[in-house]
């Protein structure tokens, strides 16, 4: 199985990217890669820009990476109870690619984390509602609240045993479905 992971964040020190990296490490025996959305940054979507210049090449590149994956692992940053602006811009551009849904019918492990106690609950709810309409097949969701207390960046692992076991079980179930 070819797994593509990324954080829905444009922070160079994204805690969501750290969570994705850890989640990918749990998928043993599969090929996985993680991309940084900062490498796909383009001008803010406007219809006149699309009409004038078409879909930017960086957006087509990330769409191709998504299409080539067998599974997507995405952890969304939450800004003001919604998507991070960097992710939302890429999402908006990808939604404009003709004859293609944003998530291209791919199965998806959808996650979020935050320094706060809600663990990105608002953005997760928004994505669970929206993403299936754009071709995502959400297999499971996972939220990690209080990132700084529940994740050790040096060890690249969740330190809260209950939350760690929850994510390990989710990955195990996805592996069973994809054998």
Residue pairs with C-beta under 8 A, 6 or more apart in sequence:
1 27
1 30
1 31
1 70
1 71
1 178
2 30
2 31
2 32
2 68
2 69
2 70
2 71
3 24
3 27
3 30
3 31
3 32
3 33
3 69
3 70
3 71
3 72
3 73
4 32
4 33
4 34
4 35
4 65
4 66
4 68
4 69
4 71
4 72
4 73
5 20
5 21
5 23
5 24
5 32
5 33
5 34
5 35
5 72
5 73
5 74
6 17
6 20
6 34
6 35
6 36
6 37
6 73
6 74
7 14
7 16
7 17
7 19
7 20
7 36
7 37
7 74
7 75
7 76
7 77
8 16
8 37
8 74
8 75
8 76
8 77
8 83
8 84
8 87
8 123
9 16
9 17
9 37
9 75
9 76
9 77
9 84
9 86
9 87
10 37
10 38
10 41
10 84
10 85
10 86
10 87
11 17
11 77
11 84
12 38
14 77
15 77
15 113
15 114
15 115
15 147
15 151
16 75
16 76
16 77
16 111
16 112
16 113
16 120
17 34
17 36
17 75
18 151
18 153
18 156
19 75
19 111
19 113
19 144
19 147
19 151
20 34
20 73
20 74
20 75
20 111
21 34
21 156
22 151
22 156
22 157
22 158
22 167
23 73
23 75
23 109
23 111
23 142
23 167
23 171
24 32
24 34
24 73
25 156
26 167
26 168
26 171
27 73
27 171
27 174
27 175
30 175
32 73
35 62
35 65
37 62
37 86
37 87
37 90
38 86
39 58
40 58
40 59
40 61
40 62
40 90
41 58
41 86
41 89
41 90
42 56
42 58
42 59
42 89
42 90
42 93
43 49
43 56
44 89
45 89
45 92
45 93
45 96
50 96
55 93
55 96
55 97
56 93
59 90
59 93
59 94
59 97
60 97
62 90
62 94
63 94
63 97
63 100
63 104
66 72
66 94
66 102
66 103
66 104
66 106
67 100
67 104
67 106
69 106
70 106
70 107
70 178
71 106
71 107
71 108
71 109
71 174
71 178
72 103
72 106
72 107
72 108
72 109
72 136
73 108
73 109
73 111
74 108
74 109
74 110
74 111
75 111
75 112
75 113
76 83
76 84
76 87
76 110
76 111
76 112
76 120
76 123
76 124
76 127
77 83
77 84
77 87
77 112
77 114
77 120
77 123
78 84
78 112
78 114
78 120
78 122
78 123
79 85
81 122
81 123
82 88
82 122
82 123
82 126
83 91
83 123
83 126
83 127
91 102
94 102
95 102
95 134
101 134
101 135
102 131
102 134
102 135
102 136
103 131
103 134
103 135
103 136
103 137
104 135
105 135
105 137
106 135
106 136
106 137
107 137
107 138
107 139
107 174
107 178
108 131
108 136
108 137
108 138
108 139
109 139
109 140
109 141
109 142
109 170
109 171
109 174
110 124
110 127
110 128
110 131
110 136
110 138
110 140
110 141
110 142
111 124
111 141
111 142
111 143
111 144
112 119
112 120
112 121
112 123
112 124
112 142
112 143
112 144
113 119
113 120
113 143
113 144
113 145
113 147
113 151
114 120
114 145
114 147
115 146
115 147
115 148
116 145
116 146
117 145
117 146
118 143
118 145
119 143
119 144
119 145
119 146
119 147
120 143
121 143
124 141
124 143
128 138
128 141
131 138
132 138
139 173
139 174
139 177
140 170
140 173
140 174
142 166
142 167
142 170
144 150
144 151
144 158
144 160
144 163
144 167
149 159
149 160
150 158
150 159
150 160
150 163
151 157
151 158
151 159
152 159
157 164
158 164
158 167
